C-alpha cells in the first residue's frame, strides 16, 4: 500500500472526487478508513460511506485538519469559496 499511514481528505466528493476515491481504493493505495470526504450534499456523503466505507463530513475544516494529504476536488468556480476555509 503506497499511502500506508496517511490520511487523505477530499474537499468535494462529487463526480470528480468520487472517481478519485474509487480509483485509490481499487488500486489499494489506501484503506477506506484513511479517507475522509467533505461533501455538503448529505445524500451523496451517505452514498459514499455506504459504497466505499470512507468517512464523511459536511465541513471542509473537519476533513482537512488532521489530514496528511488534501485533494481539492471542486469545480474551478467553487475554489474561491473553499480556499479561505
Beta strands, then each sheet from edge to edge (+ up, - down):
strand 1: 8-11
strand 2: 35-38
strand 3: 55-57
strand 4: 69-72
sheet 1: 3+ 2+ 1+ 4+
end
